[in-house]
Amino acid sequence: MKKLAVKKGENECMACLTCENACVAAFYKNEDTTTQNLSCIQITSKGGKAKVFACVQCGKCAESCESKAISKNAKGVYILDKKTCVNCGKCIEACPFNLVAKAKERESPSKCIACGICVKNCPMDILYIKEEAEQAKAS
C-alpha cells in the first residue's frame, strides 16, 4: 500500500504550507493561498508544533460511496473516478480525518492519491511516499 508519511528526525514541519499549495495548484490549477482547504494534505498547528495530516488509505470513503466511484488500485491507494461520482458528498462525511476535499466549482471531491507532489515541494524534506504490505482485515 502506498501512502504519504512523515520522516522522523531532526527536521520538522515548519507549517510553510508549500505542500498544501502545491497540491491545490496541481489538482485545482489554482495557486491562491486561501484555498488550502482544497488540499488533500492538511497542516495544522497545535502547541507551537506543526502536524501533517494525509490520507491513511483506510477505505472509509469507498465504503460510504453508493455509486462505487471510489476503489482501491493495485498499489493499495483509493482512487475516485470522477466520471462515476454522483457528487453526493458521503465520502467527505465518512473521512475520519476530514481529508476529502471539495471545491464548489468542481463536480466531484478529491482525495490524496499518494502522487508525491507534496513530497517534491516540501522545503524541509520531511515527506515521503511509504510503501508497506497490506494487512489482511480480520473478519
LOVO-64057 format. One record per atom (N, C-alpha, C): residue in three letters; atom name; y, x, z. Coordinates in Angstrom, 1 decimal, always signed. Example, Ala and Ser with C-alpha at 12.3 -4.5 7.8 and 13.67 -1.06 7.14 Angstrom:
BEGIN
+-----+------+--------+--------+--------+
| res | atom |      v |      u |      w |
+-----+------+--------+--------+--------+
| Ala |    N |   -5.7 |  +13.2 |   +7.8 |
| Ala |   CA |   -4.5 |  +12.3 |   +7.8 |
| Ala |    C |   -3.3 |  +13.2 |   +7.8 |
| Ser |    N |   -2.2 |  +12.8 |   +7.1 |
| Ser |   CA |   -1.1 |  +13.7 |   +7.1 |
| Ser |    C |   +0.0 |  +12.9 |   +7.9 |
+-----+------+--------+--------+--------+
This chain:
BEGIN
+-----+------+--------+--------+--------+
| res | atom |      v |      u |      w |
+-----+------+--------+--------+--------+
| Met |    N |   -1.2 |   +0.8 |   +0.0 |
| Met |   CA |   +0.0 |   +0.0 |   +0.0 |
| Met |    C |   +1.2 |   +0.9 |   +0.0 |
| Lys |    N |   +2.2 |   +0.5 |   -0.8 |
| Lys |   CA |   +3.5 |   +1.3 |   -0.8 |
| Lys |    C |   +4.5 |   +0.5 |   -0.1 |
| Lys |    N |   +5.3 |   +1.2 |   +0.7 |
| Lys |   CA |   +6.4 |   +0.6 |   +1.4 |
| Lys |    C |   +7.5 |   +1.6 |   +1.8 |
| Leu |    N |   +8.7 |   +1.2 |   +2.0 |
| Leu |   CA |   +9.7 |   +2.1 |   +2.4 |
| Leu |    C |   +9.5 |   +2.5 |   +3.9 |
| Ala |    N |   +9.8 |   +3.8 |   +4.2 |
| Ala |   CA |   +9.6 |   +4.3 |   +5.5 |
| Ala |    C |  +10.8 |   +5.2 |   +5.8 |
| Val |    N |  +10.9 |   +5.5 |   +7.1 |
| Val |   CA |  +12.0 |   +6.4 |   +7.6 |
| Val |    C |  +11.3 |   +7.7 |   +8.2 |
| Lys |    N |  +11.8 |   +8.8 |   +7.7 |
| Lys |   CA |  +11.3 |  +10.1 |   +8.2 |
| Lys |    C |  +11.7 |  +10.3 |   +9.6 |
| Lys |    N |  +10.8 |  +10.9 |  +10.4 |
| Lys |   CA |  +11.1 |  +11.3 |  +11.8 |
| Lys |    C |  +11.6 |  +12.7 |  +11.7 |
| Gly |    N |  +12.6 |  +13.1 |  +12.6 |
| Gly |   CA |  +13.0 |  +14.4 |  +12.6 |
| Gly |    C |  +14.5 |  +14.5 |  +13.1 |
| Glu |    N |  +15.1 |  +15.6 |  +12.7 |
| Glu |   CA |  +16.5 |  +15.8 |  +13.2 |
| Glu |    C |  +17.5 |  +15.0 |  +12.5 |
| Asn |    N |  +17.3 |  +14.6 |  +11.3 |
| Asn |   CA |  +18.3 |  +13.8 |  +10.6 |
| Asn |    C |  +18.1 |  +12.4 |  +11.0 |
| Glu |    N |  +19.3 |  +11.7 |  +11.1 |
| Glu |   CA |  +19.2 |  +10.3 |  +11.5 |
| Glu |    C |  +20.1 |   +9.5 |  +10.5 |
| Cys |    N |  +19.9 |   +8.2 |  +10.4 |
| Cys |   CA |  +20.7 |   +7.4 |   +9.6 |
| Cys |    C |  +22.1 |   +7.4 |  +10.2 |
| Met |    N |  +23.1 |   +7.6 |   +9.3 |
| Met |   CA |  +24.5 |   +7.5 |   +9.8 |
| Met |    C |  +25.2 |   +6.2 |   +9.4 |
| Ala |    N |  +24.5 |   +5.3 |   +8.9 |
| Ala |   CA |  +25.0 |   +3.9 |   +8.6 |
| Ala |    C |  +26.1 |   +4.0 |   +7.5 |
| Cys |    N |  +25.9 |   +4.9 |   +6.6 |
| Cys |   CA |  +26.9 |   +5.0 |   +5.5 |
| Cys |    C |  +26.8 |   +3.9 |   +4.5 |
| Leu |    N |  +25.6 |   +3.2 |   +4.5 |
| Leu |   CA |  +25.3 |   +2.1 |   +3.6 |
| Leu |    C |  +25.1 |   +2.4 |   +2.2 |
| Thr |    N |  +25.0 |   +3.7 |   +1.9 |
| Thr |   CA |  +24.8 |   +4.2 |   +0.5 |
| Thr |    C |  +23.5 |   +3.6 |   -0.1 |
| Cys |    N |  +22.5 |   +3.5 |   +0.7 |
| Cys |   CA |  +21.2 |   +2.9 |   +0.3 |
| Cys |    C |  +21.3 |   +1.5 |   -0.1 |
| Glu |    N |  +22.1 |   +0.7 |   +0.8 |
| Glu |   CA |  +22.3 |   -0.7 |   +0.5 |
| Glu |    C |  +23.1 |   -0.9 |   -0.8 |
| Asn |    N |  +24.1 |   -0.1 |   -0.9 |
| Asn |   CA |  +25.0 |   -0.2 |   -2.1 |
| Asn |    C |  +24.2 |   +0.1 |   -3.4 |
| Ala |    N |  +23.3 |   +1.1 |   -3.3 |
| Ala |   CA |  +22.5 |   +1.5 |   -4.5 |
| Ala |    C |  +21.6 |   +0.4 |   -4.8 |
| Cys |    N |  +21.0 |   -0.3 |   -3.9 |
| Cys |   CA |  +20.1 |   -1.4 |   -4.1 |
| Cys |    C |  +20.8 |   -2.6 |   -4.8 |
| Val |    N |  +22.0 |   -2.9 |   -4.2 |
| Val |   CA |  +22.8 |   -4.0 |   -4.8 |
| Val |    C |  +23.2 |   -3.7 |   -6.2 |
| Ala |    N |  +23.7 |   -2.4 |   -6.4 |
| Ala |   CA |  +24.1 |   -2.0 |   -7.8 |
| Ala |    C |  +23.0 |   -2.1 |   -8.8 |
| Ala |    N |  +21.8 |   -1.7 |   -8.4 |
| Ala |   CA |  +20.7 |   -1.7 |   -9.3 |
| Ala |    C |  +20.1 |   -3.0 |   -9.6 |
| Phe |    N |  +20.0 |   -3.9 |   -8.7 |
| Phe |   CA |  +19.4 |   -5.2 |   -8.9 |
| Phe |    C |  +20.3 |   -6.3 |   -9.2 |
| Tyr |    N |  +21.6 |   -6.2 |   -8.7 |
| Tyr |   CA |  +22.6 |   -7.2 |   -9.0 |
| Tyr |    C |  +23.7 |   -6.8 |   -9.9 |
| Lys |    N |  +23.6 |   -5.5 |  -10.4 |
| Lys |   CA |  +24.6 |   -4.9 |  -11.2 |
| Lys |    C |  +26.0 |   -5.1 |  -10.6 |
| Asn |    N |  +26.1 |   -4.9 |   -9.3 |
| Asn |   CA |  +27.3 |   -5.1 |   -8.6 |
| Asn |    C |  +27.5 |   -4.0 |   -7.6 |
| Glu |    N |  +28.7 |   -3.3 |   -7.6 |
| Glu |   CA |  +28.9 |   -2.2 |   -6.7 |
| Glu |    C |  +29.9 |   -2.6 |   -5.7 |
| Asp |    N |  +30.2 |   -3.9 |   -5.5 |
| Asp |   CA |  +31.1 |   -4.4 |   -4.4 |
| Asp |    C |  +30.4 |   -4.1 |   -3.1 |
| Thr |    N |  +31.1 |   -3.4 |   -2.2 |
| Thr |   CA |  +30.5 |   -3.0 |   -0.9 |
| Thr |    C |  +30.5 |   -4.2 |   +0.1 |
| Thr |    N |  +31.0 |   -5.3 |   -0.3 |
| Thr |   CA |  +31.0 |   -6.5 |   +0.5 |
| Thr |    C |  +29.7 |   -7.3 |   +0.3 |
| Thr |    N |  +28.8 |   -6.8 |   -0.5 |
| Thr |   CA |  +27.6 |   -7.6 |   -0.9 |
| Thr |    C |  +26.4 |   -7.0 |   -0.2 |
| Gln |    N |  +26.5 |   -6.3 |   +0.9 |
| Gln |   CA |  +25.3 |   -5.7 |   +1.5 |
| Gln |    C |  +24.2 |   -6.7 |   +1.9 |
| Asn |    N |  +24.6 |   -8.0 |   +2.1 |
| Asn |   CA |  +23.7 |   -9.0 |   +2.4 |
| Asn |    C |  +22.7 |   -9.3 |   +1.3 |
| Leu |    N |  +23.0 |   -8.8 |   +0.1 |
| Leu |   CA |  +22.1 |   -8.9 |   -1.1 |
| Leu |    C |  +21.1 |   -7.8 |   -1.2 |
| Ser |    N |  +21.3 |   -6.7 |   -0.4 |
| Ser |   CA |  +20.4 |   -5.6 |   -0.4 |
| Ser |    C |  +19.1 |   -5.9 |   +0.1 |
| Cys |    N |  +18.1 |   -5.3 |   -0.4 |
| Cys |   CA |  +16.7 |   -5.5 |   +0.0 |
| Cys |    C |  +16.4 |   -4.5 |   +1.2 |
| Ile |    N |  +17.3 |   -3.7 |   +1.5 |
| Ile |   CA |  +17.2 |   -2.8 |   +2.7 |
| Ile |    C |  +18.4 |   -3.1 |   +3.5 |
| Gln |    N |  +18.2 |   -3.2 |   +4.8 |
| Gln |   CA |  +19.3 |   -3.5 |   +5.7 |
| Gln |    C |  +19.5 |   -2.5 |   +6.8 |
| Ile |    N |  +20.8 |   -2.1 |   +7.0 |
| Ile |   CA |  +21.1 |   -1.1 |   +8.1 |
| Ile |    C |  +21.9 |   -1.9 |   +9.1 |
| Thr |    N |  +21.4 |   -1.7 |  +10.4 |
| Thr |   CA |  +22.1 |   -2.3 |  +11.5 |
| Thr |    C |  +22.5 |   -1.2 |  +12.5 |
| Ser |    N |  +23.5 |   -1.5 |  +13.3 |
| Ser |   CA |  +23.8 |   -0.5 |  +14.3 |
| Ser |    C |  +23.7 |   -1.2 |  +15.7 |
| Lys |    N |  +23.0 |   -0.5 |  +16.5 |
| Lys |   CA |  +22.7 |   -1.0 |  +17.9 |
| Lys |    C |  +22.8 |   +0.1 |  +18.9 |
| Gly |    N |  +23.7 |   +0.0 |  +19.8 |
| Gly |   CA |  +23.8 |   +1.0 |  +20.9 |
| Gly |    C |  +24.3 |   +2.3 |  +20.3 |
| Gly |    N |  +25.1 |   +2.3 |  +19.2 |
| Gly |   CA |  +25.6 |   +3.5 |  +18.6 |
| Gly |    C |  +24.6 |   +4.2 |  +17.7 |
| Lys |    N |  +23.4 |   +3.6 |  +17.5 |
| Lys |   CA |  +22.4 |   +4.2 |  +16.6 |
| Lys |    C |  +22.2 |   +3.3 |  +15.4 |
| Ala |    N |  +22.0 |   +3.8 |  +14.3 |
| Ala |   CA |  +21.7 |   +3.0 |  +13.1 |
| Ala |    C |  +20.2 |   +2.8 |  +13.0 |
| Lys |    N |  +19.8 |   +1.6 |  +12.5 |
| Lys |   CA |  +18.4 |   +1.3 |  +12.4 |
| Lys |    C |  +18.2 |   +0.8 |  +10.9 |
| Val |    N |  +17.2 |   +1.3 |  +10.3 |
| Val |   CA |  +16.9 |   +0.9 |   +8.9 |
| Val |    C |  +15.8 |   -0.2 |   +8.9 |
| Phe |    N |  +16.0 |   -1.3 |   +8.2 |
| Phe |   CA |  +15.0 |   -2.3 |   +8.1 |
| Phe |    C |  +14.7 |   -2.5 |   +6.6 |
| Ala |    N |  +13.4 |   -2.5 |   +6.3 |
| Ala |   CA |  +13.0 |   -2.8 |   +4.9 |
| Ala |    C |  +11.6 |   -3.6 |   +5.0 |
| Cys |    N |  +11.3 |   -4.2 |   +3.9 |
| Cys |   CA |  +10.1 |   -5.0 |   +3.8 |
| Cys |    C |   +8.8 |   -4.1 |   +4.2 |
| Val |    N |   +8.0 |   -4.7 |   +5.1 |
| Val |   CA |   +6.8 |   -4.0 |   +5.5 |
| Val |    C |   +5.6 |   -4.6 |   +4.7 |
| Gln |    N |   +5.9 |   -5.4 |   +3.7 |
| Gln |   CA |   +4.8 |   -5.9 |   +2.8 |
| Gln |    C |   +3.8 |   -6.7 |   +3.6 |
| Cys |    N |   +4.3 |   -7.6 |   +4.5 |
| Cys |   CA |   +3.4 |   -8.4 |   +5.4 |
| Cys |    C |   +2.8 |   -9.6 |   +4.6 |
| Gly |    N |   +3.5 |  -10.0 |   +3.6 |
| Gly |   CA |   +3.0 |  -11.1 |   +2.8 |
| Gly |    C |   +3.4 |  -12.5 |   +3.3 |
| Lys |    N |   +4.2 |  -12.6 |   +4.3 |
| Lys |   CA |   +4.6 |  -14.0 |   +4.8 |
| Lys |    C |   +5.4 |  -14.7 |   +3.7 |
| Cys |    N |   +6.1 |  -14.0 |   +2.9 |
| Cys |   CA |   +6.9 |  -14.6 |   +1.8 |
| Cys |    C |   +5.9 |  -15.2 |   +0.7 |
| Ala |    N |   +4.9 |  -14.5 |   +0.4 |
| Ala |   CA |   +3.9 |  -15.0 |   -0.5 |
| Ala |    C |   +3.1 |  -16.2 |   +0.0 |
| Glu |    N |   +2.8 |  -16.2 |   +1.3 |
| Glu |   CA |   +2.1 |  -17.3 |   +1.9 |
| Glu |    C |   +2.9 |  -18.6 |   +1.9 |
| Ser |    N |   +4.2 |  -18.4 |   +2.0 |
| Ser |   CA |   +5.1 |  -19.6 |   +2.0 |
| Ser |    C |   +5.5 |  -20.1 |   +0.6 |
| Cys |    N |   +5.2 |  -19.4 |   -0.4 |
| Cys |   CA |   +5.6 |  -19.7 |   -1.8 |
| Cys |    C |   +4.7 |  -20.8 |   -2.4 |
| Glu |    N |   +5.2 |  -22.0 |   -2.5 |
| Glu |   CA |   +4.4 |  -23.1 |   -3.1 |
| Glu |    C |   +4.1 |  -22.9 |   -4.6 |
| Ser |    N |   +5.0 |  -22.2 |   -5.3 |
| Ser |   CA |   +4.9 |  -22.1 |   -6.7 |
| Ser |    C |   +4.1 |  -20.8 |   -7.1 |
| Lys |    N |   +3.6 |  -20.1 |   -6.0 |
| Lys |   CA |   +2.8 |  -18.9 |   -6.2 |
| Lys |    C |   +3.5 |  -17.8 |   -7.1 |
| Ala |    N |   +4.9 |  -17.8 |   -6.9 |
| Ala |   CA |   +5.7 |  -16.8 |   -7.6 |
| Ala |    C |   +5.7 |  -15.4 |   -7.0 |
| Ile |    N |   +5.1 |  -15.3 |   -5.8 |
| Ile |   CA |   +5.1 |  -14.0 |   -5.2 |
| Ile |    C |   +3.6 |  -13.6 |   -5.0 |
| Ser |    N |   +3.3 |  -12.4 |   -5.5 |
| Ser |   CA |   +1.9 |  -12.0 |   -5.5 |
| Ser |    C |   +1.9 |  -10.5 |   -5.2 |
| Lys |    N |   +0.8 |  -10.0 |   -4.7 |
| Lys |   CA |   +0.6 |   -8.6 |   -4.4 |
| Lys |    C |   +0.1 |   -7.8 |   -5.6 |
| Asn |    N |   +0.8 |   -6.7 |   -6.0 |
| Asn |   CA |   +0.3 |   -6.0 |   -7.1 |
| Asn |    C |   -0.7 |   -5.0 |   -6.7 |
| Ala |    N |   -1.2 |   -4.2 |   -7.6 |
| Ala |   CA |   -2.3 |   -3.2 |   -7.4 |
| Ala |    C |   -1.9 |   -2.1 |   -6.3 |
| Lys |    N |   -0.6 |   -1.9 |   -6.1 |
| Lys |   CA |   -0.2 |   -0.9 |   -5.1 |
| Lys |    C |   +0.1 |   -1.5 |   -3.8 |
| Gly |    N |   -0.2 |   -2.8 |   -3.6 |
| Gly |   CA |   +0.0 |   -3.5 |   -2.3 |
| Gly |    C |   +1.4 |   -4.0 |   -2.1 |
| Val |    N |   +2.2 |   -4.0 |   -3.1 |
| Val |   CA |   +3.6 |   -4.5 |   -3.0 |
| Val |    C |   +3.7 |   -5.9 |   -3.4 |
| Tyr |    N |   +4.4 |   -6.7 |   -2.6 |
| Tyr |   CA |   +4.6 |   -8.1 |   -3.0 |
| Tyr |    C |   +5.8 |   -8.2 |   -4.0 |
| Ile |    N |   +5.5 |   -8.8 |   -5.1 |
| Ile |   CA |   +6.4 |   -8.9 |   -6.2 |
| Ile |    C |   +6.7 |  -10.3 |   -6.5 |
| Leu |    N |   +8.0 |  -10.7 |   -6.8 |
| Leu |   CA |   +8.4 |  -12.0 |   -7.0 |
| Leu |    C |   +8.6 |  -12.2 |   -8.6 |
| Asp |    N |   +7.9 |  -13.1 |   -9.1 |
| Asp |   CA |   +8.0 |  -13.4 |  -10.6 |
| Asp |    C |   +9.2 |  -14.5 |  -10.7 |
| Lys |    N |  +10.3 |  -14.0 |  -11.2 |
| Lys |   CA |  +11.5 |  -14.9 |  -11.3 |
| Lys |    C |  +11.3 |  -16.0 |  -12.3 |
| Lys |    N |  +10.4 |  -15.9 |  -13.2 |
| Lys |   CA |  +10.1 |  -17.0 |  -14.2 |
| Lys |    C |   +9.3 |  -18.1 |  -13.6 |
| Thr |    N |   +8.5 |  -17.8 |  -12.6 |
| Thr |   CA |   +7.7 |  -18.8 |  -11.9 |
| Thr |    C |   +8.4 |  -19.4 |  -10.7 |
| Cys |    N |   +9.3 |  -18.6 |  -10.1 |
| Cys |   CA |  +10.1 |  -19.1 |   -8.9 |
| Cys |    C |  +10.8 |  -20.4 |   -9.2 |
| Val |    N |  +10.7 |  -21.3 |   -8.3 |
| Val |   CA |  +11.4 |  -22.6 |   -8.4 |
| Val |    C |  +12.7 |  -22.6 |   -7.5 |
| Asn |    N |  +13.0 |  -21.5 |   -6.9 |
| Asn |   CA |  +14.2 |  -21.3 |   -6.1 |
| Asn |    C |  +14.3 |  -22.2 |   -4.9 |
| Cys |    N |  +13.2 |  -22.5 |   -4.3 |
| Cys |   CA |  +13.1 |  -23.3 |   -3.1 |
| Cys |    C |  +13.7 |  -22.7 |   -1.8 |
| Gly |    N |  +13.6 |  -21.3 |   -1.8 |
| Gly |   CA |  +14.1 |  -20.6 |   -0.6 |
| Gly |    C |  +13.1 |  -20.5 |   +0.6 |
| Lys |    N |  +11.9 |  -21.0 |   +0.4 |
| Lys |   CA |  +10.9 |  -20.9 |   +1.5 |
| Lys |    C |  +10.6 |  -19.5 |   +1.9 |
| Cys |    N |  +10.6 |  -18.6 |   +0.9 |
| Cys |   CA |  +10.3 |  -17.2 |   +1.1 |
| Cys |    C |  +11.4 |  -16.5 |   +2.0 |
| Ile |    N |  +12.6 |  -17.0 |   +1.8 |
| Ile |   CA |  +13.7 |  -16.5 |   +2.6 |
| Ile |    C |  +13.5 |  -16.9 |   +4.1 |
| Glu |    N |  +13.2 |  -18.1 |   +4.3 |
| Glu |   CA |  +12.9 |  -18.7 |   +5.6 |
| Glu |    C |  +11.7 |  -18.0 |   +6.3 |
| Ala |    N |  +10.7 |  -17.7 |   +5.5 |
| Ala |   CA |   +9.5 |  -17.2 |   +6.0 |
| Ala |    C |   +9.5 |  -15.7 |   +6.4 |
| Cys |    N |  +10.5 |  -14.9 |   +5.8 |
| Cys |   CA |  +10.5 |  -13.5 |   +6.1 |
| Cys |    C |  +10.9 |  -13.3 |   +7.6 |
| Pro |    N |  +10.0 |  -12.6 |   +8.4 |
| Pro |   CA |  +10.3 |  -12.4 |   +9.8 |
| Pro |    C |  +11.4 |  -11.4 |  +10.0 |
| Phe |    N |  +11.7 |  -10.7 |   +9.0 |
| Phe |   CA |  +12.8 |   -9.6 |   +9.1 |
| Phe |    C |  +14.1 |   -9.9 |   +8.4 |
| Asn |    N |  +14.1 |  -11.2 |   +7.9 |
| Asn |   CA |  +15.3 |  -11.6 |   +7.1 |
| Asn |    C |  +15.7 |  -10.6 |   +6.0 |
| Leu |    N |  +14.7 |  -10.2 |   +5.2 |
| Leu |   CA |  +14.9 |   -9.2 |   +4.2 |
| Leu |    C |  +14.7 |   -9.7 |   +2.8 |
| Val |    N |  +14.5 |  -11.0 |   +2.6 |
| Val |   CA |  +14.5 |  -11.6 |   +1.3 |
| Val |    C |  +15.9 |  -12.0 |   +1.0 |
| Ala |    N |  +16.5 |  -11.4 |   +0.0 |
| Ala |   CA |  +18.0 |  -11.6 |   -0.3 |
| Ala |    C |  +18.1 |  -12.6 |   -1.4 |
| Lys |    N |  +19.3 |  -13.3 |   -1.4 |
| Lys |   CA |  +19.6 |  -14.3 |   -2.5 |
| Lys |    C |  +21.1 |  -14.4 |   -2.7 |
| Ala |    N |  +21.5 |  -14.2 |   -3.9 |
| Ala |   CA |  +22.9 |  -14.3 |   -4.3 |
| Ala |    C |  +23.1 |  -15.7 |   -4.9 |
| Lys |    N |  +24.2 |  -16.3 |   -4.6 |
| Lys |   CA |  +24.4 |  -17.7 |   -5.1 |
| Lys |    C |  +24.4 |  -17.8 |   -6.6 |
| Glu |    N |  +24.9 |  -16.7 |   -7.3 |
| Glu |   CA |  +24.9 |  -16.8 |   -8.7 |
| Glu |    C |  +23.5 |  -16.5 |   -9.4 |
| Arg |    N |  +22.6 |  -16.1 |   -8.6 |
| Arg |   CA |  +21.2 |  -15.8 |   -9.2 |
| Arg |    C |  +20.3 |  -17.0 |   -9.0 |
| Glu |    N |  +19.4 |  -17.1 |   -9.9 |
| Glu |   CA |  +18.5 |  -18.3 |   -9.8 |
| Glu |    C |  +17.3 |  -18.1 |   -8.8 |
| Ser |    N |  +17.0 |  -16.9 |   -8.5 |
| Ser |   CA |  +15.9 |  -16.7 |   -7.6 |
| Ser |    C |  +16.2 |  -15.5 |   -6.6 |
| Pro |    N |  +15.5 |  -15.5 |   -5.5 |
| Pro |   CA |  +15.7 |  -14.4 |   -4.5 |
| Pro |    C |  +15.1 |  -13.1 |   -4.9 |
| Ser |    N |  +15.4 |  -12.1 |   -4.2 |
| Ser |   CA |  +14.8 |  -10.8 |   -4.4 |
| Ser |    C |  +14.3 |  -10.1 |   -3.1 |
| Lys |    N |  +13.4 |   -9.2 |   -3.3 |
| Lys |   CA |  +12.9 |   -8.5 |   -2.1 |
| Lys |    C |  +12.6 |   -7.1 |   -2.4 |
| Cys |    N |  +12.4 |   -6.3 |   -1.5 |
| Cys |   CA |  +12.1 |   -4.9 |   -1.7 |
| Cys |    C |  +10.7 |   -4.7 |   -2.4 |
| Ile |    N |  +10.8 |   -3.9 |   -3.5 |
| Ile |   CA |   +9.6 |   -3.6 |   -4.2 |
| Ile |    C |   +9.2 |   -2.2 |   -4.2 |
| Ala |    N |   +9.7 |   -1.5 |   -3.2 |
| Ala |   CA |   +9.4 |   +0.0 |   -3.0 |
| Ala |    C |   +9.7 |   +0.8 |   -4.2 |
| Cys |    N |  +10.8 |   +0.5 |   -4.9 |
| Cys |   CA |  +11.2 |   +1.2 |   -6.1 |
| Cys |    C |  +11.7 |   +2.6 |   -5.9 |
| Gly |    N |  +12.3 |   +2.8 |   -4.7 |
| Gly |   CA |  +12.8 |   +4.2 |   -4.4 |
| Gly |    C |  +14.2 |   +4.4 |   -4.7 |
| Ile |    N |  +15.0 |   +3.4 |   -5.2 |
| Ile |   CA |  +16.4 |   +3.6 |   -5.4 |
| Ile |    C |  +17.1 |   +4.0 |   -4.2 |
| Cys |    N |  +16.8 |   +3.4 |   -3.1 |
| Cys |   CA |  +17.5 |   +3.7 |   -1.8 |
| Cys |    C |  +17.1 |   +5.1 |   -1.4 |
| Val |    N |  +15.9 |   +5.6 |   -1.6 |
| Val |   CA |  +15.4 |   +6.9 |   -1.3 |
| Val |    C |  +16.3 |   +7.9 |   -2.0 |
| Lys |    N |  +16.4 |   +7.7 |   -3.3 |
| Lys |   CA |  +17.1 |   +8.7 |   -4.2 |
| Lys |    C |  +18.6 |   +8.8 |   -3.8 |
| Asn |    N |  +19.2 |   +7.7 |   -3.2 |
| Asn |   CA |  +20.6 |   +7.7 |   -2.9 |
| Asn |    C |  +20.9 |   +8.0 |   -1.4 |
| Cys |    N |  +19.9 |   +8.2 |   -0.6 |
| Cys |   CA |  +20.2 |   +8.5 |   +0.8 |
| Cys |    C |  +20.7 |   +9.9 |   +1.0 |
| Pro |    N |  +22.0 |  +10.0 |   +1.5 |
| Pro |   CA |  +22.5 |  +11.4 |   +1.6 |
| Pro |    C |  +21.9 |  +12.2 |   +2.8 |
| Met |    N |  +21.3 |  +11.5 |   +3.7 |
| Met |   CA |  +20.6 |  +12.1 |   +4.8 |
| Met |    C |  +19.2 |  +12.5 |   +4.6 |
| Asp |    N |  +18.6 |  +12.1 |   +3.4 |
| Asp |   CA |  +17.3 |  +12.3 |   +3.0 |
| Asp |    C |  +16.3 |  +11.9 |   +4.1 |
| Ile |    N |  +16.5 |  +10.7 |   +4.6 |
| Ile |   CA |  +15.6 |  +10.2 |   +5.7 |
| Ile |    C |  +14.6 |   +9.1 |   +5.2 |
| Leu |    N |  +14.8 |   +8.6 |   +4.0 |
| Leu |   CA |  +14.0 |   +7.6 |   +3.5 |
| Leu |    C |  +12.9 |   +8.1 |   +2.5 |
| Tyr |    N |  +11.7 |   +7.5 |   +2.5 |
| Tyr |   CA |  +10.7 |   +7.9 |   +1.6 |
| Tyr |    C |   +9.8 |   +6.6 |   +1.3 |
| Ile |    N |   +9.1 |   +6.7 |   +0.2 |
| Ile |   CA |   +8.1 |   +5.6 |   -0.1 |
| Ile |    C |   +6.7 |   +6.1 |   +0.5 |
| Lys |    N |   +6.2 |   +5.3 |   +1.4 |
| Lys |   CA |   +5.0 |   +5.7 |   +2.1 |
| Lys |    C |   +3.8 |   +4.9 |   +1.4 |
| Glu |    N |   +2.8 |   +5.7 |   +1.2 |
| Glu |   CA |   +1.6 |   +5.1 |   +0.6 |
| Glu |    C |   +0.5 |   +5.2 |   +1.7 |
| Glu |    N |   -0.1 |   +4.1 |   +2.0 |
| Glu |   CA |   -1.1 |   +4.0 |   +3.0 |
| Glu |    C |   -2.2 |   +3.1 |   +2.6 |
| Ala |    N |   -3.4 |   +3.3 |   +3.1 |
| Ala |   CA |   -4.5 |   +2.5 |   +2.8 |
| Ala |    C |   -4.3 |   +1.1 |   +3.5 |
| Glu |    N |   -4.7 |   +0.1 |   +2.8 |
| Glu |   CA |   -4.5 |   -1.3 |   +3.4 |
| Glu |    C |   -5.7 |   -1.5 |   +4.4 |
| Gln |    N |   -5.4 |   -2.2 |   +5.4 |
| Gln |   CA |   -6.4 |   -2.5 |   +6.4 |
| Gln |    C |   -6.9 |   -3.9 |   +6.1 |
| Ala |    N |   -8.2 |   -4.1 |   +6.2 |
| Ala |   CA |   -8.7 |   -5.4 |   +6.0 |
| Ala |    C |   -8.3 |   -6.4 |   +7.1 |
| Lys |    N |   -7.9 |   -7.6 |   +6.7 |
| Lys |   CA |   -7.4 |   -8.6 |   +7.7 |
| Lys |    C |   -8.7 |   -9.1 |   +8.4 |
| Ala |    N |   -8.6 |   -9.3 |   +9.7 |
| Ala |   CA |   -9.7 |   -9.9 |  +10.5 |
| Ala |    C |   -9.7 |  -11.4 |  +10.2 |
| Ser |    N |  -10.9 |  -11.9 |  +10.0 |
| Ser |   CA |  -11.0 |  -13.3 |   +9.7 |
| Ser |    C |  -11.4 |  -14.1 |  +10.9 |
+-----+------+--------+--------+--------+
